[in-house]
Each structure stands twice: as structure tokens, then as C-alpha cells.
């Protein structure tokens, strides 16, 4: 590429990045500066004139813009305002900060409950064998333990459905 071509490309890239930092979309930014979408994607994939790192910076600026918009909405919201689309955009563009994936990725609580339930059954059987049968107090204790297990499972089930 010649120096003149590089200067023109760099100017177009800068305009694209400025548009992207507000629009958050390759398509919208390309349309805003009248550059084919394929050209913008080519700059990204080929890292034309160091474009890839600048593109990452523009994505970060868009994330910051969304966060600023969310804070402004929270501070100025009116009854009936619905932030669902904004929340969805924050989840999509900044998942490590705004998406609640930890509950989906980590099933350790369910695993612990399963192990506890298994332990409870085994220990109840062992107690029955030891005592030669269940007493009234044993039955009440067993029922309380089973209720606790059921309640914990119910909470985990509701939590999984709400996410």
C-alpha cells in the first residue's frame, strides 16, 4: 500500500471506530461512514494497519457507553420505564460483568444437595439397624431432615427456573 492509500484507509478506519463506539454494530458503523461491511470485516480479520487492537478499544468504549446509559436510566427512570433491552445489551457486550452465568456453570450446590441426600438416607438406615427400629423421636428427626432437603431442593429448583 502506498502512503496515500494508508492515510485514506486509516482515516476511514478511524471514522468507522468512532461510529462503532456509539453504535456497537459493524453494520451500523459501516453504513454510517459509507464503507462496505465486508471491508470493515476484512480490516478486523486481516488486522489492516493494526486495526484489530483499535477495534477492541472501540468495543470497550461501546461497553462503557452502555454502562453510562444504564446508570443514567437508573438515576432518571420513571414509573413504567422498562430496562430489559438495555440489560440484554449489557449482558451481550459485557458478559463477565453483567451476565449471571455463574449459576449455570457451577452446579456444585446441586451436587452437594445430592450427596447430602444420599448421606441422609444411608445414616437413617444405619440408625434404624442400630436401634432395631425407629422411635417416635427418630421419626420426627427424620421427617425434619427430609423437609429440610425438600425445601433446599425447592429453592434450587426455583432459582434455576428464574435464571
BATI-414732 format. One record per residue: residue number from 1; residue in one letter; x negated, y, z negated of N, C-alpha, C in turn. Coordinates in Angstrom, 3 decimals, padded with zeros to 6 digits. Layout:
<nunu NUM "a" <X Y Z> <X Y Z> <X Y Z>>
...
//
This chain:
<nunu 1 "x" <-000.841 -001.192 000.000> <000.000 000.000 000.000> <-000.874 001.240 000.000>>
<nunu 2 "x" <-000.434 002.223 000.709> <-001.184 003.484 000.733> <-000.860 004.298 -000.512>>
<nunu 3 "x" <-001.671 005.299 -000.762> <-001.462 006.152 -001.938> <-000.113 006.851 -001.855>>
<nunu 4 "x" <000.273 007.274 -000.644> <001.550 007.956 -000.450> <002.718 006.997 -000.714>>
<nunu 5 "x" <002.591 005.767 -000.207> <003.635 004.764 -000.422> <003.753 004.438 -001.914>>
<nunu 6 "x" <002.599 004.312 -002.582> <002.609 004.052 -004.023> <003.302 005.172 -004.787>>
<nunu 7 "x" <003.055 006.409 -004.391> <003.660 007.556 -005.075> <005.170 007.557 -004.890>>
<nunu 8 "x" <005.629 007.246 -003.678> <007.070 007.200 -003.402> <007.710 006.049 -004.190>>
<nunu 9 "x" <007.064 004.878 -004.164> <007.592 003.720 -004.896> <007.647 004.017 -006.387>>
<nunu 10 "x" <006.584 004.588 -006.913> <006.543 004.906 -008.339> <007.649 005.903 -008.712>>
<nunu 11 "x" <007.899 006.883 -007.870> <008.963 007.863 -008.131> <010.329 007.178 -008.143>>
<nunu 12 "x" <010.540 006.270 -007.185> <011.805 005.532 -007.142> <011.941 004.641 -008.380>>
<nunu 13 "x" <010.840 004.000 -008.756> <010.867 003.151 -009.947> <011.193 003.970 -011.198>>
<nunu 14 "x" <010.576 005.129 -011.317> <010.842 005.989 -012.477> <012.310 006.405 -012.528>>
<nunu 15 "x" <012.863 006.759 -011.354> <014.278 007.142 -011.297> <015.162 005.945 -011.664>>
<nunu 16 "x" <014.795 004.760 -011.154> <015.548 003.549 -011.476> <015.524 003.298 -012.982>>
<nunu 17 "x" <014.356 003.391 -013.588> <014.215 003.117 -015.025> <015.008 004.115 -015.867>>
<nunu 18 "x" <015.016 005.367 -015.448> <015.798 006.379 -016.166> <017.288 006.039 -016.089>>
<nunu 19 "x" <017.738 005.636 -014.896> <019.148 005.262 -014.730> <019.464 003.988 -015.518>>
<nunu 20 "x" <018.552 003.033 -015.496> <018.777 001.778 -016.213> <018.867 002.008 -017.717>>
<nunu 21 "x" <018.059 002.884 -018.248> <018.056 003.108 -019.697> <019.385 003.649 -020.201>>
<nunu 22 "x" <020.192 004.179 -019.299> <021.524 004.663 -019.672> <022.608 003.671 -019.246>>
<nunu 23 "x" <022.454 003.087 -018.049> <023.482 002.194 -017.507> <023.361 000.767 -018.028>>
<nunu 24 "x" <022.139 000.294 -018.259> <021.935 -001.055 -018.750> <022.220 -002.138 -017.738>>
<nunu 25 "x" <022.231 -001.783 -016.473> <022.553 -002.732 -015.409> <021.651 -002.459 -014.205>>
<nunu 26 "x" <021.051 -003.525 -013.666> <020.211 -003.379 -012.472> <021.056 -002.836 -011.328>>
<nunu 27 "x" <022.251 -003.370 -011.180> <023.144 -002.945 -010.089> <023.478 -001.463 -010.202>>
<nunu 28 "x" <023.899 -001.048 -011.382> <024.293 000.355 -011.560> <023.103 001.296 -011.373>>
<nunu 29 "x" <021.953 000.918 -011.872> <020.772 001.772 -011.730> <020.343 001.859 -010.272>>
<nunu 30 "x" <020.381 000.735 -009.560> <020.019 000.735 -008.142> <020.983 001.600 -007.331>>
<nunu 31 "x" <022.267 001.463 -007.618> <023.264 002.292 -006.920> <023.078 003.772 -007.232>>
<nunu 32 "x" <022.719 004.086 -008.464> <022.556 005.484 -008.876> <021.438 006.184 -008.110>>
<nunu 33 "x" <020.414 005.433 -007.739> <019.288 006.071 -007.037> <019.236 005.665 -005.570>>
<nunu 34 "x" <020.256 004.964 -005.107> <020.384 004.562 -003.701> <019.214 003.686 -003.239>>
<nunu 35 "x" <018.948 002.652 -004.031> <017.929 001.657 -003.694> <018.636 000.304 -003.668>>
<nunu 36 "x" <018.323 -000.550 -002.704> <018.951 -001.875 -002.701> <018.649 -002.649 -003.988>>
<nunu 37 "x" <019.627 -003.389 -004.471> <019.462 -004.175 -005.690> <018.298 -005.149 -005.529>>
<nunu 38 "x" <018.177 -005.709 -004.338> <017.080 -006.644 -004.062> <015.716 -006.005 -004.253>>
<nunu 39 "x" <015.604 -004.750 -003.912> <014.333 -004.037 -004.093> <014.003 -003.927 -005.570>>
<nunu 40 "x" <014.992 -003.553 -006.365> <014.773 -003.431 -007.811> <014.389 -004.784 -008.407>>
<nunu 41 "x" <015.056 -005.841 -007.997> <014.726 -007.177 -008.494> <013.332 -007.600 -008.036>>
<nunu 42 "x" <012.971 -007.223 -006.832> <011.630 -007.519 -006.319> <010.568 -006.826 -007.178>>
<nunu 43 "x" <010.801 -005.567 -007.524> <009.848 -004.847 -008.377> <009.650 -005.589 -009.701>>
<nunu 44 "x" <010.740 -006.108 -010.239> <010.668 -006.810 -011.527> <009.884 -008.116 -011.373>>
<nunu 45 "x" <010.292 -008.939 -010.424> <009.684 -010.259 -010.242> <008.212 -010.142 -009.840>>
<nunu 46 "x" <007.917 -009.243 -008.914> <006.546 -009.103 -008.411> <005.681 -008.185 -009.278>>
<nunu 47 "x" <006.291 -007.541 -010.258> <005.582 -006.605 -011.129> <004.881 -005.518 -010.299>>
<nunu 48 "x" <005.609 -004.995 -009.335> <005.084 -003.976 -008.434> <004.663 -002.737 -009.215>>
<nunu 49 "x" <003.413 -002.384 -009.097> <002.838 -001.212 -009.760> <003.065 -001.239 -011.282>>
<nunu 50 "x" <003.001 -002.433 -011.856> <003.172 -002.572 -013.304> <004.601 -002.337 -013.769>>
<nunu 51 "x" <005.564 -002.652 -012.909> <006.972 -002.347 -013.181> <007.566 -003.178 -014.308>>
<nunu 52 "x" <007.120 -004.420 -014.452> <007.747 -005.332 -015.415> <007.719 -004.773 -016.845>>
<nunu 53 "x" <006.591 -004.241 -017.264> <006.477 -003.697 -018.627> <007.339 -002.440 -018.785>>
<nunu 54 "x" <007.377 -001.619 -017.771> <008.212 -000.410 -017.812> <009.693 -000.789 -017.867>>
<nunu 55 "x" <010.047 -001.857 -017.162> <011.423 -002.348 -017.176> <011.796 -002.820 -018.586>>
<nunu 56 "x" <010.876 -003.526 -019.256> <011.122 -003.949 -020.638> <011.356 -002.733 -021.530>>
<nunu 57 "x" <010.579 -001.688 -021.320> <010.749 -000.457 -022.106> <012.124 000.167 -021.850>>
<nunu 58 "x" <012.564 000.156 -020.591> <013.882 000.712 -020.256> <014.994 -000.119 -020.894>>
<nunu 59 "x" <014.819 -001.439 -020.941> <015.796 -002.299 -021.612> <015.864 -001.959 -023.097>>
<nunu 60 "x" <014.704 -001.720 -023.701> <014.650 -001.326 -025.114> <015.357 000.010 -025.315>>
<nunu 61 "x" <015.159 000.941 -024.399> <015.833 002.237 -024.506> <017.347 002.073 -024.413>>
<nunu 62 "x" <017.795 001.167 -023.536> <019.236 000.926 -023.425> <019.778 000.319 -024.714>>
<nunu 63 "x" <019.033 -000.607 -025.312> <019.458 -001.188 -026.594> <019.584 -000.104 -027.653>>
<nunu 64 "x" <018.614 000.777 -027.694> <018.654 001.886 -028.654> <019.863 002.791 -028.373>>
<nunu 65 "x" <020.127 003.028 -027.089> <021.291 003.839 -026.703> <022.586 003.198 -027.216>>
<nunu 66 "x" <022.709 001.871 -027.039> <023.902 001.175 -027.530> <024.028 001.292 -029.044>>
<nunu 67 "x" <022.909 001.144 -029.729> <022.938 001.256 -031.186> <023.335 002.666 -031.610>>
<nunu 68 "x" <022.785 003.686 -030.941> <023.164 005.069 -031.251> <024.659 005.278 -031.020>>
<nunu 69 "x" <025.157 004.725 -029.929> <026.583 004.831 -029.621> <027.427 004.149 -030.700>>
<nunu 70 "x" <026.974 002.979 -031.162> <027.705 002.258 -032.213> <027.737 003.069 -033.505>>
<nunu 71 "x" <026.613 003.630 -033.888> <026.560 004.447 -035.109> <027.471 005.654 -034.976>>
<nunu 72 "x" <027.436 006.293 -033.827> <028.315 007.445 -033.590> <029.787 007.040 -033.686>>
<nunu 73 "x" <030.132 005.894 -033.108> <031.516 005.418 -033.168> <031.943 005.147 -034.601>>
<nunu 74 "x" <031.050 004.540 -035.380> <031.378 004.240 -036.773> <031.614 005.543 -037.539>>
<nunu 75 "x" <030.774 006.523 -037.294> <030.894 007.792 -038.012> <032.115 008.594 -037.584>>
<nunu 76 "x" <032.554 008.420 -036.343> <033.648 009.243 -035.821> <034.884 008.442 -035.431>>
<nunu 77 "x" <034.990 007.210 -035.897> <036.117 006.383 -035.464> <037.441 006.887 -036.018>>
<nunu 78 "x" <038.455 006.626 -035.248> <039.820 006.998 -035.625> <040.613 005.709 -035.814>>
<nunu 79 "x" <041.698 005.759 -036.541> <042.520 004.550 -036.668> <042.922 004.049 -035.288>>
<nunu 80 "x" <042.799 002.776 -035.080> <043.166 002.188 -033.797> <042.013 002.054 -032.831>>
<nunu 81 "x" <040.857 002.676 -033.114> <039.692 002.501 -032.244> <039.266 001.043 -032.290>>
<nunu 82 "x" <038.912 000.497 -031.148> <038.528 -000.900 -031.076> <037.085 -001.003 -030.597>>
<nunu 83 "x" <036.172 -001.454 -031.464> <034.760 -001.510 -031.099> <034.321 -002.836 -030.471>>
<nunu 84 "x" <035.252 -003.683 -030.060> <034.910 -005.029 -029.602> <033.953 -005.008 -028.403>>
<nunu 85 "x" <034.209 -004.173 -027.412> <033.326 -004.136 -026.245> <031.924 -003.675 -026.623>>
<nunu 86 "x" <031.838 -002.701 -027.488> <030.534 -002.219 -027.933> <029.801 -003.312 -028.713>>
<nunu 87 "x" <030.499 -004.000 -029.581> <029.898 -005.096 -030.339> <029.417 -006.187 -029.387>>
<nunu 88 "x" <030.205 -006.493 -028.383> <029.830 -007.505 -027.400> <028.559 -007.094 -026.663>>
<nunu 89 "x" <028.468 -005.842 -026.275> <027.258 -005.362 -025.592> <026.042 -005.420 -026.513>>
<nunu 90 "x" <026.211 -005.051 -027.763> <025.095 -005.148 -028.710> <024.673 -006.604 -028.892>>
<nunu 91 "x" <025.640 -007.511 -028.984> <025.317 -008.940 -029.095> <024.536 -009.419 -027.881>>
<nunu 92 "x" <024.929 -008.972 -026.706> <024.280 -009.426 -025.477> <022.883 -008.832 -025.300>>
<nunu 93 "x" <022.727 -007.556 -025.611> <021.461 -006.883 -025.333> <020.479 -006.896 -026.504>>
<nunu 94 "x" <020.952 -007.211 -027.699> <020.075 -007.233 -028.863> <020.475 -008.390 -029.769>>
<nunu 95 "x" <020.453 -009.613 -029.235> <020.967 -010.761 -029.986> <020.221 -011.031 -031.288>>
<nunu 96 "x" <018.917 -010.814 -031.297> <018.169 -011.111 -032.517> <018.555 -010.201 -033.669>>
<nunu 97 "x" <019.174 -009.077 -033.366> <019.586 -008.161 -034.419> <021.086 -008.233 -034.703>>
<nunu 98 "x" <021.908 -008.414 -033.668> <023.354 -008.292 -033.849> <024.155 -009.577 -033.684>>
<nunu 99 "x" <023.595 -010.611 -033.117> <024.358 -011.844 -032.938> <024.204 -012.715 -034.168>>
<nunu 100 "x" <025.261 -013.375 -034.563> <025.254 -014.204 -035.771> <025.042 -015.665 -035.405>>
<nunu 101 "x" <023.963 -015.955 -034.668> <023.675 -017.319 -034.235> <023.116 -018.207 -035.331>>
<nunu 102 "x" <022.643 -017.633 -036.394> <022.002 -018.436 -037.435> <022.942 -019.523 -037.939>>
<nunu 103 "x" <024.225 -019.223 -037.993> <025.177 -020.207 -038.495> <025.356 -021.351 -037.500>>
<nunu 104 "x" <025.248 -021.042 -036.206> <025.414 -022.077 -035.197> <024.164 -022.935 -035.078>>
<nunu 105 "x" <023.017 -022.307 -035.191> <021.763 -023.028 -035.004> <021.394 -023.856 -036.228>>
<nunu 106 "x" <021.873 -023.478 -037.389> <021.460 -024.134 -038.619> <022.648 -024.863 -039.239>>
<nunu 107 "x" <022.641 -026.160 -039.119> <023.716 -026.972 -039.693> <023.319 -027.559 -041.035>>
<nunu 108 "x" <022.327 -026.986 -041.683> <021.824 -027.566 -042.925> <022.889 -027.607 -044.007>>
<nunu 109 "x" <023.766 -026.631 -044.079> <024.815 -026.640 -045.105> <025.736 -027.849 -044.905>>
<nunu 110 "x" <026.102 -028.130 -043.672> <026.953 -029.293 -043.400> <026.211 -030.582 -043.727>>
<nunu 111 "x" <024.920 -030.615 -043.402> <024.128 -031.801 -043.704> <024.043 -032.018 -045.212>>
<nunu 112 "x" <023.834 -030.948 -045.969> <023.766 -031.050 -047.420> <025.094 -031.556 -047.968>>
<nunu 113 "x" <026.199 -031.014 -047.441> <027.519 -031.459 -047.905> <027.725 -032.940 -047.610>>
<nunu 114 "x" <027.296 -033.384 -046.439> <027.421 -034.803 -046.098> <026.619 -035.683 -047.035>>
<nunu 115 "x" <025.393 -035.264 -047.317> <024.546 -036.028 -048.242> <025.134 -036.028 -049.653>>
<nunu 116 "x" <025.665 -034.897 -050.066> <026.255 -034.794 -051.403> <027.472 -035.710 -051.519>>
<nunu 117 "x" <028.282 -035.703 -050.476> <029.477 -036.550 -050.478> <029.080 -038.027 -050.562>>
<nunu 118 "x" <028.044 -038.413 -049.798> <027.554 -039.781 -049.833> <027.030 -040.127 -051.229>>
<nunu 119 "x" <026.272 -039.227 -051.809> <025.757 -039.435 -053.167> <026.898 -039.577 -054.172>>
<nunu 120 "x" <027.923 -038.725 -054.012> <029.056 -038.761 -054.924> <029.752 -040.128 -054.878>>
<nunu 121 "x" <029.970 -040.667 -053.700> <030.608 -041.974 -053.559> <029.752 -043.055 -054.211>>
<nunu 122 "x" <028.452 -043.016 -053.927> <027.555 -044.033 -054.487> <027.483 -043.947 -056.011>>
<nunu 123 "x" <027.389 -042.750 -056.545> <027.292 -042.609 -058.002> <028.605 -042.988 -058.674>>
<nunu 124 "x" <029.731 -042.713 -058.050> <031.022 -043.098 -058.615> <031.146 -044.618 -058.652>>
<nunu 125 "x" <030.730 -045.294 -057.590> <030.745 -046.762 -057.565> <029.846 -047.328 -058.658>>
<nunu 126 "x" <028.660 -046.752 -058.795> <027.714 -047.225 -059.814> <028.289 -047.039 -061.213>>
<nunu 127 "x" <028.967 -045.902 -061.457> <029.572 -045.648 -062.772> <030.684 -046.651 -063.055>>
<nunu 128 "x" <031.485 -046.967 -062.045> <032.570 -047.936 -062.226> <032.018 -049.313 -062.585>>
<nunu 129 "x" <030.970 -049.719 -061.873> <030.365 -051.025 -062.155> <029.796 -051.059 -063.565>>
<nunu 130 "x" <029.171 -049.981 -063.954> <028.536 -049.895 -065.276> <029.576 -049.974 -066.394>>
<nunu 131 "x" <030.673 -049.237 -066.229> <031.676 -049.158 -067.303> <032.716 -050.271 -067.208>>
<nunu 132 "x" <032.693 -051.043 -066.137> <033.664 -052.121 -065.979> <035.025 -051.616 -065.549>>
<nunu 133 "x" <035.119 -050.420 -065.100> <036.386 -049.839 -064.653> <036.432 -048.380 -065.022>>
<nunu 134 "x" <037.312 -047.648 -064.432> <037.383 -046.209 -064.656> <038.288 -045.897 -065.827>>
<nunu 135 "x" <037.858 -044.973 -066.666> <038.706 -044.474 -067.747> <039.462 -043.265 -067.227>>
<nunu 136 "x" <040.373 -042.744 -068.028> <041.151 -041.573 -067.645> <040.242 -040.365 -067.434>>
<nunu 137 "x" <039.266 -040.174 -068.320> <038.337 -039.049 -068.195> <037.504 -039.192 -066.926>>
<nunu 138 "x" <037.100 -040.449 -066.618> <036.329 -040.701 -065.398> <037.149 -040.349 -064.163>>
<nunu 139 "x" <038.421 -040.709 -064.196> <039.304 -040.413 -063.060> <039.453 -038.908 -062.863>>
<nunu 140 "x" <039.580 -038.178 -063.965> <039.693 -036.721 -063.871> <038.410 -036.105 -063.324>>
<nunu 141 "x" <037.273 -036.623 -063.795> <035.990 -036.109 -063.319> <035.823 -036.402 -061.831>>
<nunu 142 "x" <036.198 -037.610 -061.429> <036.097 -037.985 -060.018> <036.998 -037.097 -059.164>>
<nunu 143 "x" <038.229 -036.853 -059.620> <039.165 -036.011 -058.880> <038.623 -034.584 -058.755>>
<nunu 144 "x" <038.009 -034.083 -059.824> <037.434 -032.734 -059.790> <036.293 -032.661 -058.784>>
<nunu 145 "x" <035.458 -033.701 -058.772> <034.345 -033.732 -057.810> <034.869 -033.789 -056.378>>
<nunu 146 "x" <035.869 -034.632 -056.149> <036.439 -034.757 -054.812> <037.090 -033.450 -054.372>>
<nunu 147 "x" <037.783 -032.771 -055.299> <038.379 -031.469 -054.974> <037.300 -030.454 -054.600>>
<nunu 148 "x" <036.181 -030.483 -055.328> <035.082 -029.565 -055.026> <034.522 -029.845 -053.640>>
<nunu 149 "x" <034.358 -031.116 -053.306> <033.848 -031.491 -051.982> <034.822 -031.041 -050.904>>
<nunu 150 "x" <036.119 -031.310 -051.112> <037.122 -030.915 -050.128> <037.159 -029.396 -049.934>>
<nunu 151 "x" <037.060 -028.650 -051.022> <037.082 -027.192 -050.936> <035.858 -026.684 -050.180>>
<nunu 152 "x" <034.695 -027.255 -050.473> <033.471 -026.849 -049.773> <033.580 -027.163 -048.287>>
<nunu 153 "x" <034.112 -028.338 -047.955> <034.280 -028.692 -046.549> <035.291 -027.777 -045.867>>
<nunu 154 "x" <036.329 -027.409 -046.574> <037.331 -026.496 -046.026> <036.713 -025.129 -045.731>>
<nunu 155 "x" <035.887 -024.647 -046.639> <035.216 -023.350 -046.438> <034.298 -023.419 -045.228>>
<nunu 156 "x" <033.503 -024.477 -045.124> <032.601 -024.634 -043.981> <033.375 -024.737 -042.678>>
<nunu 157 "x" <034.497 -025.449 -042.723> <035.326 -025.596 -041.518> <035.886 -024.253 -041.076>>
<nunu 158 "x" <036.406 -023.463 -042.020> <036.949 -022.137 -041.684> <035.852 -021.236 -041.173>>
<nunu 159 "x" <034.683 -021.285 -041.778> <033.555 -020.451 -041.370> <033.165 -020.786 -039.923>>
<nunu 160 "x" <033.119 -022.064 -039.594> <032.772 -022.481 -038.234> <033.784 -022.015 -037.216>>
<nunu 161 "x" <035.082 -022.015 -037.583> <036.125 -021.565 -036.659> <036.112 -020.068 -036.454>>
<nunu 162 "x" <035.731 -019.299 -037.488> <035.749 -017.843 -037.379> <034.597 -017.328 -036.544>>
<nunu 163 "x" <033.595 -018.156 -036.341> <032.445 -017.706 -035.556> <032.587 -018.287 -034.199>>
//
